[in-house]
């Protein structure tokens, strides 16, 4: 009798899962993505100083970056360990969930002088980071409105020729000679663009 009850329960559970598949998929993606809130903020809107906002970033970019963390081909402190716990479908569900959110610019506290200096330094950046960093694609995310300190951290890291994955050679060469103050000004400029 107990075996029949277990089999009936399994069949009912399976039927419910099939009947509610699409709704369940959204719920699963939400649950998986909620684990990111501790660092990247509620729904991917960062309130931290060095953690990027990830809501509204391009889907292909998020999928690629999360897979790179999982495979260990992108340097990280904790992201690689977290992503190794997910299979391909789960990684894609997380990326797709954040990509579907609207982008919201992070608060910028940059001074007008810093923003002005940053604007004077980005002439060569505009070849790839068009529209003052507002436009992104699967190869590179938008920079406008991103967390200022995060942008500075990434620029400093990008000066390292051994960074994994490496920055495009042209970018690394352009930023190689930038000073700490130059990088802070560039980050301030992009963060201030909405």
Order of alpha helices (4+ residues) and beta strands (2+ residues): alpha-alpha-alpha-alpha-alpha-alpha-alpha-alpha-alpha-alpha-alpha
